[in-house]
Amino acid sequence: MEYRDPIQGKSLFQYAAEKMGVDPLQIEQLLADYMDMQVLYRSAIREVSSRLEVLDDEFQFRHKRNPIHTIQTRLKTPQSMMEKLGRRGLTPSADIMRKELTDIAGIRVICSYVNDIYHLADLLCAQEGVELVRTRDYIKQPKANGYRSLHIVIKVPVYFSTGNHMVPVEIQIRTIAMDFWASLEHELHYKSAAHATEDIVNELLECAESIAELDCRMQAIYQRLEQMESK
C-alpha cells in the first residue's frame, strides 16, 4: 500500500525521506512495523474504552445519569508520527516510536460537568493494571490561547499470545463546552492562521473564558438540584 501526501502529491516514503534525510527503504520498513503496531494500539484503545463504558454504566445505575457524553478514538497516522519524530530530531524506528511517542493511541472523552472529568480520571487510574504515566491539567492551568482539557497518559495491559504488553494511551477529558470551543478554534486556526490578528486572538481567548464561566455555572446549578433532591 502506498501512502501519498495530499498536498505535495508525493509518496509517504519520498516525503519522509526528504524531510528526515534518511533512506526511503528505512521509511518503508518503518511503515511495515507500524502496520504490526496498529493491532497492539487498537487493542489498547478497546481496553480503555471498555473500562470507561463500564464506569459510565455503573454511574447510570448508581446515580441515574451518565457522566460521559461521547467517547472518540483515533490512531496516529504514519505521517504524523514521522513528522513528530523529525521535529524532535529522532531517527525513525519502531522501537523509538514505542519509546518516545505516548500518543499513538488516543481517546477523547466528553463529559457533562467539570467535576465528572476529575472523578472519571481518578476512577480509571485507580483500576487494577492501570499505570499513570503523566498528567497535564489544562483546566486549572489553561494554555495561552484559552484551551482547556485534562490530558492523562496511562498504560494498560494488552494480552497477546506472545505475552503481556503495557501499552500507553493518551486520554483527553473535557466538557461539552470545552470541546465546542476547541473544535472551532482548531478549525479557525488552520483556516486563517496566517491572518489571525491580535484582536481575533484576544476574542477567542475571551470566548474560552466565557465558556469556562458557563461550565462553572452549570456545575453549580447541577449541585443545587442534587441538594434539593436529597432533602
Backbone bond lengths (Angstrom), bond angles and torsions (degrees), N, CA, C in turn:
res aa  C-N    CA-C-N  psi(-1)  N-CA   C-N-CA  omega(-1)  CA-C   N-CA-C  phi
1 M - - - 1.464 - - 1.524 108.49 -
2 E 1.348 117.05 134.06 1.457 120.87 -178.00 1.524 109.11 -111.76
3 Y 1.313 115.79 121.50 1.455 121.08 178.24 1.517 108.40 -89.91
4 R 1.335 115.82 140.58 1.458 119.10 179.54 1.520 110.61 -125.92
5 D 1.333 114.11 141.50 1.448 119.74 177.02 1.525 108.60 -74.87
6 P 1.342 118.56 123.62 1.455 120.65 -174.48 1.518 113.66 -67.04
7 I 1.335 118.35 -17.85 1.453 120.67 -178.09 1.523 111.14 -93.69
8 Q 1.308 116.66 -49.99 1.450 120.33 -174.29 1.527 113.17 -91.46
9 G 1.324 117.77 -13.32 1.457 120.54 177.57 1.508 113.96 71.31
10 K 1.313 117.55 16.46 1.456 121.82 179.74 1.520 109.62 -98.49
11 S 1.339 115.44 155.42 1.459 117.73 173.73 1.519 108.03 -67.18
12 L 1.333 115.64 155.15 1.468 119.64 -179.29 1.519 110.69 -61.90
13 F 1.329 117.17 -32.62 1.462 120.25 178.30 1.536 110.07 -61.52
14 Q 1.357 115.87 -47.98 1.462 119.95 -179.76 1.526 111.12 -64.64
15 Y 1.325 115.16 -45.10 1.463 120.88 -177.97 1.525 110.82 -58.74
16 A 1.333 115.90 -51.57 1.460 120.52 -177.36 1.519 111.33 -66.90
17 A 1.338 116.72 -39.58 1.462 120.02 -179.39 1.523 110.84 -62.24
18 E 1.336 116.85 -42.62 1.460 120.84 179.80 1.531 111.37 -68.75
19 K 1.338 116.36 -41.07 1.463 120.24 -177.77 1.528 111.61 -67.33
20 M 1.332 116.28 -36.73 1.465 120.14 -172.46 1.527 113.15 -106.32
21 G 1.324 116.47 -8.55 1.454 119.10 -179.97 1.516 113.55 66.35
22 V 1.348 116.71 41.61 1.457 121.08 179.80 1.519 109.74 -123.99
23 D 1.318 115.24 167.88 1.459 122.39 179.86 1.533 109.92 -67.14
24 P 1.345 118.39 130.17 1.465 120.51 177.55 1.523 113.47 -55.52
25 L 1.352 117.24 -30.36 1.469 119.68 178.78 1.528 110.80 -65.13
26 Q 1.335 115.30 -33.25 1.465 119.51 178.11 1.529 109.89 -66.42
27 I 1.332 115.57 -38.96 1.463 120.12 177.78 1.523 110.09 -66.53
28 E 1.320 116.74 -39.72 1.460 120.68 179.62 1.525 110.95 -62.08
29 Q 1.349 116.38 -41.36 1.466 120.29 177.73 1.522 110.41 -65.42
30 L 1.347 115.44 -37.10 1.459 120.29 179.03 1.527 110.63 -62.57
31 L 1.312 116.32 -40.01 1.462 120.09 178.60 1.526 111.11 -65.52
32 A 1.320 116.25 -39.55 1.468 120.09 177.55 1.530 110.00 -62.49
33 D 1.347 116.65 -40.96 1.466 120.57 177.25 1.522 110.67 -64.75
34 Y 1.340 115.72 -37.02 1.470 119.54 -179.76 1.522 110.73 -63.28
35 M 1.312 116.66 -39.31 1.468 119.76 179.06 1.535 110.65 -60.33
36 D 1.330 115.97 -38.12 1.470 119.83 176.62 1.523 110.87 -67.97
37 M 1.328 116.30 -38.31 1.456 121.24 -178.29 1.526 111.98 -68.33
38 Q 1.331 116.36 -28.21 1.459 119.93 -178.14 1.525 112.02 -54.47
39 V 1.326 116.45 -41.00 1.464 120.74 -179.07 1.519 110.17 -61.15
40 L 1.335 115.69 -43.13 1.467 120.98 -178.34 1.525 110.98 -65.06
41 Y 1.329 116.78 -47.82 1.459 120.17 -175.69 1.527 112.04 -74.45
42 R 1.313 117.68 -32.15 1.468 119.84 173.88 1.525 110.68 -63.74
43 S 1.323 114.82 -38.94 1.466 119.17 178.05 1.521 111.14 -64.07
44 A 1.333 116.54 -38.59 1.471 120.73 178.19 1.529 110.45 -65.28
45 I 1.327 116.95 -39.47 1.463 120.78 177.32 1.519 110.29 -62.16
46 R 1.328 117.33 -43.75 1.471 120.44 178.48 1.524 110.92 -62.74
47 E 1.335 116.56 -39.56 1.466 121.07 179.96 1.524 110.96 -61.04
48 V 1.340 116.73 -48.83 1.461 120.59 -178.16 1.527 110.56 -69.33
49 S 1.321 117.16 -41.69 1.469 120.68 179.13 1.518 110.77 -59.40
50 S 1.323 115.66 -41.90 1.467 120.02 179.60 1.524 111.20 -63.25
51 R 1.325 116.91 -42.74 1.469 120.77 179.20 1.537 110.57 -62.83
52 L 1.322 116.68 -40.37 1.459 120.93 179.09 1.526 111.43 -66.15
53 E 1.314 116.43 -41.25 1.465 120.60 179.72 1.526 111.49 -65.01
54 V 1.333 116.67 -38.00 1.469 120.44 177.64 1.533 109.95 -64.14
55 L 1.346 116.90 -43.58 1.464 120.20 177.77 1.525 110.90 -61.51
56 D 1.318 116.18 -40.45 1.464 120.71 179.55 1.530 110.85 -64.52
57 D 1.336 116.46 -42.03 1.468 120.76 178.43 1.528 111.32 -63.98
58 E 1.333 115.67 -42.34 1.470 119.24 179.76 1.524 110.61 -63.70
59 F 1.333 116.08 -40.22 1.458 120.37 -179.89 1.526 110.31 -63.52
60 Q 1.326 116.61 -38.44 1.458 120.80 177.86 1.531 110.60 -63.83
61 F 1.327 116.13 -40.30 1.467 121.02 -179.51 1.524 111.32 -67.20
62 R 1.347 116.19 -42.04 1.468 119.73 -173.83 1.529 113.00 -86.27
63 H 1.340 116.95 -33.26 1.466 119.84 -172.12 1.535 113.27 -121.18
64 K 1.314 116.96 2.51 1.463 122.34 175.94 1.531 113.79 62.95
65 R 1.313 116.37 29.66 1.467 119.99 172.87 1.522 109.21 -159.36
66 N 1.324 115.16 160.64 1.464 121.08 179.66 1.522 110.09 -105.35
67 P 1.325 118.06 123.58 1.467 119.96 177.58 1.529 112.59 -72.89
68 I 1.355 116.57 -23.79 1.462 120.29 -177.25 1.521 110.00 -96.03
69 H 1.320 115.32 124.71 1.466 120.95 177.36 1.524 110.38 -84.64
70 T 1.327 117.21 -50.96 1.471 122.11 177.15 1.536 109.58 -148.48
71 I 1.325 115.09 157.70 1.467 123.09 172.65 1.523 108.07 -125.92
72 Q 1.324 116.43 125.32 1.471 121.91 178.25 1.526 108.59 -119.03
73 T 1.319 116.60 142.44 1.469 120.33 -179.07 1.529 110.27 -127.58
74 R 1.332 114.85 156.80 1.464 119.31 175.00 1.524 110.66 -159.58
75 L 1.333 115.04 153.12 1.462 122.83 172.09 1.521 108.11 -110.59
76 K 1.304 117.03 133.88 1.462 121.20 178.90 1.529 109.44 -62.18
77 T 1.328 117.22 136.08 1.460 121.01 -178.29 1.527 110.07 -75.23
78 P 1.333 117.67 156.33 1.468 119.89 177.27 1.528 112.16 -55.84
79 Q 1.335 116.76 -42.27 1.463 119.84 -178.87 1.522 111.18 -62.92
80 S 1.341 116.79 -43.53 1.465 120.69 -179.77 1.526 110.80 -63.28
81 M 1.321 116.27 -40.29 1.461 120.29 179.51 1.526 111.30 -64.67
82 M 1.333 115.88 -44.21 1.463 119.70 -178.89 1.520 111.57 -66.59
83 E 1.332 116.51 -38.34 1.458 120.02 178.02 1.527 110.88 -64.36
84 K 1.343 116.56 -39.70 1.463 120.16 179.82 1.528 110.92 -66.25
85 L 1.324 116.27 -41.90 1.465 119.57 176.45 1.525 110.31 -62.43
86 G 1.347 116.01 -40.06 1.456 120.58 179.72 1.521 112.11 -63.21
87 R 1.361 116.59 -40.80 1.467 120.26 179.16 1.518 111.27 -63.97
88 R 1.333 116.36 -30.09 1.466 120.14 179.54 1.529 112.57 -87.77
89 G 1.337 115.73 -2.54 1.455 119.69 -179.59 1.512 113.42 71.25
90 L 1.342 116.97 28.94 1.459 121.80 -178.11 1.532 111.02 -101.96
91 T 1.305 115.43 141.07 1.460 120.74 177.06 1.525 109.12 -71.49
92 P 1.342 117.31 127.25 1.473 119.19 -176.92 1.520 112.29 -69.55
93 S 1.328 115.33 126.25 1.458 122.06 173.17 1.522 107.23 -158.36
94 A 1.316 116.42 158.75 1.462 120.62 -179.59 1.527 110.88 -61.53
95 D 1.330 117.04 -41.06 1.465 120.57 -179.51 1.525 111.63 -62.93
96 I 1.331 116.52 -42.03 1.459 120.51 -179.67 1.526 109.95 -68.60
97 M 1.327 117.09 -38.08 1.461 120.07 177.35 1.516 110.39 -58.97
98 R 1.324 117.16 -47.73 1.462 121.33 -178.74 1.536 111.55 -64.79
99 K 1.321 115.94 -35.69 1.468 120.19 -175.58 1.524 112.16 -80.86
100 E 1.332 117.61 -41.47 1.459 121.84 -170.36 1.527 114.76 -95.74
101 L 1.331 117.98 -25.81 1.462 120.97 -175.23 1.522 109.78 -104.22
102 T 1.314 115.67 110.75 1.468 119.91 -179.83 1.525 112.06 -98.00
103 D 1.342 116.19 2.84 1.464 119.81 -177.74 1.526 113.02 -116.16
104 I 1.337 117.03 23.62 1.467 119.68 176.37 1.525 109.53 -61.14
105 A 1.330 115.55 -44.67 1.462 121.29 174.64 1.522 108.21 -100.80
106 G 1.324 116.85 128.55 1.451 120.50 -176.90 1.519 112.41 -132.79
107 I 1.325 115.56 142.72 1.467 122.01 176.42 1.524 108.25 -133.41
108 R 1.335 115.50 133.42 1.461 120.77 174.91 1.520 108.30 -113.60
109 V 1.327 115.67 124.36 1.459 121.93 -178.58 1.526 108.27 -112.38
110 I 1.323 116.25 123.58 1.457 121.57 179.45 1.523 108.11 -103.87
111 C 1.339 115.56 121.54 1.464 121.66 -177.44 1.526 111.10 -109.98
112 S 1.320 114.94 166.08 1.462 119.96 179.27 1.522 111.92 -78.96
113 Y 1.336 116.87 -44.19 1.461 120.95 -173.58 1.531 110.93 -129.26
114 V 1.339 114.93 157.57 1.468 120.68 -178.80 1.525 110.83 -60.52
115 N 1.325 117.29 -42.51 1.470 119.64 -179.50 1.523 112.24 -60.87
116 D 1.344 116.15 -32.10 1.466 120.28 177.80 1.522 111.48 -61.33
117 I 1.324 115.84 -34.73 1.474 120.89 -178.22 1.529 110.13 -59.06
118 Y 1.323 115.94 -52.54 1.468 120.13 -176.21 1.529 111.53 -71.87
119 H 1.323 116.23 -36.57 1.458 119.76 179.12 1.526 110.51 -63.54
120 L 1.328 115.92 -44.52 1.457 121.00 -179.53 1.528 111.17 -65.27
121 A 1.328 116.42 -43.15 1.469 120.30 179.42 1.522 111.22 -62.51
122 D 1.334 116.72 -42.27 1.471 120.89 179.90 1.530 111.07 -63.80
123 L 1.335 116.47 -44.49 1.469 120.29 -179.57 1.530 111.38 -63.94
124 L 1.324 116.48 -41.50 1.465 120.45 -179.08 1.528 110.82 -65.80
125 C 1.328 116.49 -46.38 1.472 120.47 -176.45 1.524 112.44 -69.35
126 A 1.341 116.73 -21.04 1.464 120.60 -179.86 1.525 112.43 -84.13
127 Q 1.313 117.96 -6.31 1.458 120.35 -176.52 1.523 111.93 -73.71
128 E 1.316 114.64 151.53 1.458 121.30 179.28 1.522 110.47 -62.31
129 G 1.312 115.50 134.38 1.456 120.49 177.48 1.511 114.38 90.19
130 V 1.341 117.43 -11.91 1.465 121.30 -178.77 1.524 109.51 -91.92
131 E 1.312 115.74 130.74 1.466 121.59 179.42 1.525 108.74 -118.08
132 L 1.337 116.75 119.83 1.467 121.06 178.21 1.524 109.39 -78.42
133 V 1.328 115.58 124.52 1.466 121.20 -179.08 1.523 111.08 -97.42
134 R 1.347 116.28 -45.36 1.465 119.39 -173.97 1.522 110.21 -158.81
135 T 1.328 116.26 146.75 1.467 122.36 173.93 1.517 109.25 -128.24
136 R 1.324 115.85 132.23 1.463 121.28 172.81 1.523 107.62 -128.78
137 D 1.323 115.02 111.70 1.457 120.64 -174.47 1.529 109.84 -98.55
138 Y 1.342 115.31 96.16 1.454 120.66 177.83 1.533 111.58 -90.71
139 I 1.330 117.00 10.87 1.469 120.72 173.13 1.526 108.51 -90.22
140 K 1.323 115.71 -50.69 1.466 120.06 177.70 1.535 111.35 -73.82
141 Q 1.324 115.66 -30.68 1.468 121.04 177.14 1.523 109.06 -129.47
142 P 1.346 117.83 81.58 1.474 121.47 -176.82 1.531 111.93 -61.61
143 K 1.331 114.84 156.05 1.458 119.60 173.80 1.533 108.87 -68.26
144 A 1.328 115.71 165.51 1.462 120.62 -175.41 1.526 112.73 -59.62
145 N 1.332 116.81 -30.13 1.469 119.86 -178.78 1.524 113.18 -84.36
146 G 1.364 116.81 -2.95 1.456 120.55 178.93 1.514 114.44 104.42
147 Y 1.322 117.08 -4.33 1.479 121.33 -178.41 1.517 110.74 -60.09
148 R 1.350 115.41 134.46 1.460 121.83 178.53 1.522 110.00 -131.11
149 S 1.312 115.68 135.05 1.464 122.76 176.57 1.516 107.70 178.84
150 L 1.321 116.64 155.18 1.456 121.26 173.21 1.520 108.05 -100.55
151 H 1.333 116.69 122.30 1.457 121.66 178.98 1.528 108.77 -110.19
152 I 1.313 116.22 125.31 1.462 119.98 172.74 1.528 108.67 -129.39
153 V 1.315 115.11 146.49 1.474 121.08 172.50 1.517 106.71 -115.61
154 I 1.312 115.99 123.73 1.460 120.71 177.27 1.521 109.05 -123.01
155 K 1.318 115.52 159.17 1.459 121.24 170.63 1.519 108.37 -111.17
156 V 1.325 115.24 135.36 1.465 120.37 179.30 1.524 109.12 -126.10
157 P 1.327 117.00 150.31 1.470 119.64 -179.77 1.514 111.91 -77.78
158 V 1.322 115.05 133.64 1.463 122.17 172.48 1.524 106.97 -120.74
159 Y 1.315 116.24 122.77 1.464 120.80 -174.37 1.528 110.45 -100.60
160 F 1.327 115.62 114.08 1.463 122.31 175.22 1.523 109.07 -110.89
161 S 1.308 115.68 172.63 1.469 120.30 176.97 1.523 111.02 -63.41
162 T 1.348 116.00 -24.15 1.465 121.00 -179.47 1.525 112.47 -84.80
163 G 1.337 116.52 -6.80 1.455 119.64 179.42 1.520 112.60 132.19
164 N 1.321 114.87 -172.15 1.456 122.16 -177.61 1.531 110.31 -92.51
165 H 1.336 116.53 132.66 1.462 121.82 178.65 1.523 108.87 -121.89
166 M 1.335 117.51 130.39 1.458 121.97 173.59 1.526 107.52 -92.21
167 V 1.326 115.50 114.93 1.467 121.12 -170.87 1.532 109.96 -115.35
168 P 1.345 117.65 129.94 1.467 119.77 179.34 1.526 112.25 -77.23
169 V 1.325 114.78 143.09 1.466 121.85 175.68 1.519 107.31 -135.91
170 E 1.324 116.73 129.65 1.464 120.59 175.85 1.521 108.56 -90.87
171 I 1.336 116.11 130.18 1.461 121.50 -179.31 1.522 108.86 -120.94
172 Q 1.329 115.71 124.22 1.458 121.74 173.68 1.525 107.36 -104.98
173 I 1.326 116.20 124.39 1.467 120.38 -179.22 1.519 108.14 -120.51
174 R 1.319 116.05 124.97 1.469 120.88 -177.41 1.515 110.41 -148.70
175 T 1.315 116.83 166.36 1.460 120.41 176.66 1.524 110.17 -82.54
176 I 1.341 115.60 170.29 1.461 121.03 176.84 1.523 110.09 -58.86
177 A 1.338 115.71 -41.76 1.466 120.15 -178.79 1.528 111.45 -66.35
178 M 1.332 117.15 -43.00 1.470 120.75 177.67 1.519 110.99 -61.48
179 D 1.324 116.67 -40.09 1.454 121.10 -179.07 1.521 111.14 -67.93
180 F 1.335 116.37 -38.52 1.463 121.55 176.50 1.522 110.39 -57.89
181 W 1.341 116.78 -48.65 1.462 120.59 -179.52 1.531 110.96 -65.40
182 A 1.331 116.85 -45.99 1.470 120.79 -176.14 1.526 111.13 -62.60
183 S 1.329 117.31 -39.58 1.461 121.13 -178.98 1.524 111.15 -65.89
184 L 1.328 116.58 -45.39 1.463 119.78 -179.41 1.527 111.55 -71.51
185 E 1.334 117.46 -38.31 1.460 120.24 178.33 1.518 110.23 -62.48
186 H 1.339 116.28 -40.61 1.469 121.04 179.07 1.533 110.45 -61.89
187 E 1.334 115.46 -44.41 1.459 120.17 179.73 1.527 111.18 -64.19
188 L 1.323 116.76 -44.54 1.458 120.81 -179.11 1.524 111.35 -67.11
189 H 1.340 116.13 -37.12 1.466 120.22 -179.36 1.522 111.39 -61.47
190 Y 1.327 116.77 -46.85 1.460 119.95 -177.33 1.525 112.29 -79.76
191 K 1.323 116.88 -17.64 1.460 120.56 177.94 1.528 111.20 -78.49
192 S 1.341 115.55 -36.98 1.467 118.34 -172.84 1.519 112.75 -142.97
193 A 1.334 116.96 37.44 1.470 120.26 -177.18 1.531 111.58 -58.54
194 A 1.331 115.70 -37.49 1.467 119.62 -177.05 1.522 112.03 -73.94
195 H 1.343 116.92 -16.87 1.465 120.00 -175.28 1.527 112.53 -114.26
196 A 1.314 117.46 7.51 1.468 120.51 -177.86 1.524 109.83 -69.61
197 T 1.324 116.25 112.98 1.457 121.36 179.19 1.525 109.44 -86.04
198 E 1.315 115.24 168.28 1.469 120.04 -177.28 1.520 111.53 -61.73
199 D 1.349 116.56 -36.45 1.458 118.59 -178.49 1.526 111.62 -68.82
200 I 1.351 117.35 -32.97 1.471 120.79 176.79 1.521 109.85 -68.28
201 V 1.330 116.75 -44.85 1.468 121.26 178.02 1.523 110.24 -58.43
202 N 1.337 116.30 -43.82 1.466 120.59 -179.65 1.525 111.49 -66.50
203 E 1.344 116.19 -37.36 1.460 119.23 -179.68 1.524 110.98 -67.87
204 L 1.339 117.10 -38.27 1.465 120.27 176.25 1.521 110.91 -63.63
205 L 1.328 116.10 -38.32 1.464 120.26 177.61 1.531 110.57 -64.89
206 E 1.327 116.40 -41.07 1.463 120.47 177.84 1.532 110.76 -63.36
207 C 1.327 116.25 -39.94 1.468 120.42 177.25 1.530 110.61 -61.27
208 A 1.342 116.44 -42.36 1.471 120.71 179.06 1.523 110.76 -61.59
209 E 1.329 116.73 -40.66 1.468 120.51 -179.88 1.531 111.00 -69.43
210 S 1.339 116.33 -36.51 1.466 119.71 177.46 1.525 111.00 -65.27
211 I 1.325 115.67 -39.83 1.467 120.43 179.04 1.527 110.49 -66.94
212 A 1.334 117.09 -38.68 1.469 120.29 177.84 1.529 110.37 -63.68
213 E 1.348 116.53 -39.53 1.466 120.54 177.10 1.529 110.45 -64.40
214 L 1.339 116.43 -40.46 1.470 121.03 178.46 1.527 110.52 -62.22
215 D 1.324 116.57 -41.52 1.474 120.53 177.26 1.523 110.90 -57.77
216 C 1.333 116.03 -44.21 1.464 120.28 -179.60 1.526 110.73 -64.21
217 R 1.322 117.12 -40.65 1.469 120.83 -179.44 1.522 111.19 -66.25
218 M 1.331 116.78 -42.01 1.463 120.60 179.40 1.521 110.82 -65.84
219 Q 1.336 116.57 -37.94 1.467 120.74 176.58 1.524 110.34 -63.01
220 A 1.338 116.64 -42.47 1.462 120.98 -179.67 1.525 111.38 -65.17
221 I 1.328 116.76 -40.50 1.469 120.57 178.27 1.523 110.19 -62.27
222 Y 1.341 115.83 -44.43 1.465 120.19 179.76 1.534 110.88 -60.61
223 Q 1.325 116.30 -43.46 1.470 120.10 -179.31 1.522 111.65 -65.58
224 R 1.329 117.40 -38.06 1.471 120.56 176.29 1.524 111.15 -62.42
225 L 1.329 116.38 -42.47 1.463 120.39 179.41 1.524 111.18 -65.17
226 E 1.344 115.93 -38.25 1.473 120.02 177.95 1.519 110.52 -63.31
227 Q 1.316 116.88 -41.87 1.473 121.37 179.87 1.523 110.74 -64.36
228 M 1.333 116.19 -41.80 1.455 120.37 178.87 1.528 111.67 -63.63
229 E 1.326 114.52 -40.18 1.462 120.10 -179.60 1.523 111.46 -66.94
230 S 1.338 116.08 -38.52 1.461 120.16 -178.41 1.524 112.17 -68.37
231 K 1.338 116.45 -24.61 1.469 120.12 178.92 1.528 111.29 -80.98
